């Protein structure tokens, strides 16, 4: 395993208690970072933190990313514990219902957009000003191949992740002159708990679209994520990094 240098860096990972977030937290700790996990599942959050503390300094904040007040409070708590924030990984998300667009419940649409897109915006809004003061930062958004290509029967998720890509590009351009890099990854499907939210037919559809013929491993995403938030990534910003096993066409 390549050793990235995150020594002394202070990282926030939303949805950090499981799945992609948990794998990223592990790799950050192994690379020398101190981490703060933001998650709304208290039990899973506590378990993850206790296990991750074996690798390094890991703290937690119970926060729902769609609640601006909770996000602002979590940012303040993180600053108090870590003394600053160098890295933000906006990872928290849900898959939502799988059904045709014309049957999609409006309340479910709003829920998915709120968590997957508005949540990322609120976290950036709370954290980026502190990065600007220190004139250094790395922001990584976890989008999805669905945001580039659009998955049938997943209109809210696809739309939200397309929005995350656009948010990445906008924020990246705004911060390009301040040594704050903003990038996103568009992973293909991986076997995380998000699979519990979708039908087997939709899972089979996603796998059939991957030329590599397998699902993404969370460790593969964590490796790319760690380089993207390192100081070594000093030029790329507002960019979209594909991790779809050959599925992406652009």
N, C-alpha and C positions, 0 to 999 in steps of 0.2 A: 504494500500500500504506500503510495507516494505521501510524503509528509508536507502538507501545506503549512505556511507560517501564519498562524493567527495569535501568536503569543501576545498577551496583554490586551487583546481585543475583547470588547464587551458586546454580546449579541442578544437580541430579542428574536424569538422564534414563535410565531403564532400557530396555534394548533400543534404545539410542540410535544404533546404527550404521547402521540402515536403516529403510525404511518410515516409519511415523508418527513414530517416535522421531527419525529423522534430520531430517525436515521440521521438527519442533518445535525441535530443536537449532539449525537454521539461523535460524529466526525469533527465537529467544531471543538468539542472537548479534547479529543485526541490530538487536535492541532494547536492546543494551547489557549483557546478562548475560554472566557467565563460566560455562562449562558443564563438567560431568564426565559423560562417557558411560560407563554401566555396560553391559557386554554380555559374552556368553560366546564369541562368534566372534572370535578374535584377529585373523585376517587382515582381515575386514571392518571390525573396530573400528579397526585401524591406518590403513586406507585412508580411512575416514570422518574420523578425527581430522586427518589430514594435509590433507584438503580443507577441513575446517571451520576450520582455523587461519587460512585466508585471510580469514575473516570476523571473527575475534576469538580470545579465549583459550579453548581447548578442550583438555581432558585426558581420559584414559581410565583405566578400571579393569576388569580382566578378572574377571568375577564371574558365577557361576551363582546366580540369585535364589532357587533352592530350597535353597541351602546357607546356613544361618544363620551359620556361621562366616565364610564368604566375604563375605556381606552386611555383617556387622559390621566386617570388615577393610576393606572398600571404603568404608564410612562413615568410619572412622578416617583412611584415606588421603585422602579428600575433604576432611575437616576440616583435615588438614595442608596440603594444596595450596591450598585456597580460603579457609581461615580460618573457615569456617562454611558452613551450608546454609540457604538461604532458601526454596528451591523443590524439591519432589520430584515428578517425573512418573513414576508407576508404569505403564509402557507394555509391558514385556516380556511376550510371550505367544505361544502356538501355537494352531493351529486344531484339531489332532487328527484322528483318523480320522472318516470320514463313512460311517455305517452305522446301521441300526436299533438302538434301545436294547437290545433283547434279544439282539443279536449283538455288542454292544460289549465288547471285551476288558477285563477288570478292570485289567490293568496299564496299558493306554492311558488308561483313566478316571483312574487315580491320577496319571499323568504330566501330563495336561492340568490337572487340579485343582491339582496342586502348582505348576506354572509360572504358571498364569493367576490363581489365587486366593491360594494360600499364599505365593507369591513377593511379591505385593503387600503382604500382611500383614507378612512379614519385613522388607521395605524400610521400611514405616511404623514398625515396632517399632524399627528401628535409627536412623532419622532424626528422628522426632518428638520424642524427649527433648531433642535439641539445639535444636529450634525452640522448645520450651517454655522453655528457659533464656533464650533471647533474646527471648521473648514476641513472636515474629513468625514466620509461615510460611505457605506456600501448598502444599497437596498436591493433585495432580490424578491421578485414576485413569482409565485408558483402559479402559472397559467395552465394551459392544457392544449394538446393537439386539437381538441374539440373547438377551441377558440380560433384556430386557423381554418379548419375545414368544416365545422358544424356537424354534430352528430344527429342523425335522425332520432326523433323521440326524446330529445334532450335539449329542447329549445332554450330553456332558462339557463342551464349550465353552459351551453355553447355561447350564448349571448354574454353571460357574465365573464367568461374567460376571454372572449374577444375584447371586452371592455378592459380587462386587466392588461392585455397587450397594449391597448391604446393609452391607458394610464401610464404604463411603463415608458412609452415613447414620449409622452408629454412631459412627465416629471424629469426624465433623463435629459431632455433638452433644456429645461429650466435650470438644472443644477450642473450642467456640463462645465461651467467655468469655476466651480467651487470644490473640485476634487471629491465630488460625491457621485459615485457611479450607480446607475439605476438600470437593472437588467431583469429579464424574465426568462424562465424556462418553460417550454411547452412539452411536458412529458406525455408519453403514451400511457396506457393503463398499467397499473401495478396492483398486485394482490395486497391491498390494504383494507381496512374496515369500511372504506367507502363502497366496496363491493357489496356490503350488506344492504345498501340502500337501493340497489338496482337489480333488475331482473336477470335471470340466467341468459335469456335470449339476447339481452343487450351486451352482456359480458362476452358471449360467443361472437356477436357481431364485431366488437372491438378487437378481439384476438384475430379474427379472420382478416382484418385490415392491416395487420403488422407483418411486413415482409420477413422480419427476423423469425417469426413464428413462435414467439414467446412473449410473456409479459415483462415489463421493465422491473428490475430489482431496485429496491429502495436505496441500496448502497451505491448503485450507479448514479442515481440522482444526487445523493449526498456528496459524491466526489466532485461532480461538476459544480454544485452549489458552493462548495468550499473554495474552489479556485475563484469563482465569480465574486465572492465577498472578500477575497484577500487583497492586500496592497499590490500584489503582483499584477492583478488586473487593473492597470492604470490608464487604459485607453478606451476600452469598450464601454459604451453607455447607451441607453435607449434601444438596446438590442434584444433580439429574441433568439434563444438558443434551443434548437430542436433536439429532442431526446425521445423520438417516437419509433425507433427501430426500423426506419426507412419509410414510414407511412407518409410523412409530410411531402407535399409536392412543391412547396416554396418556403 
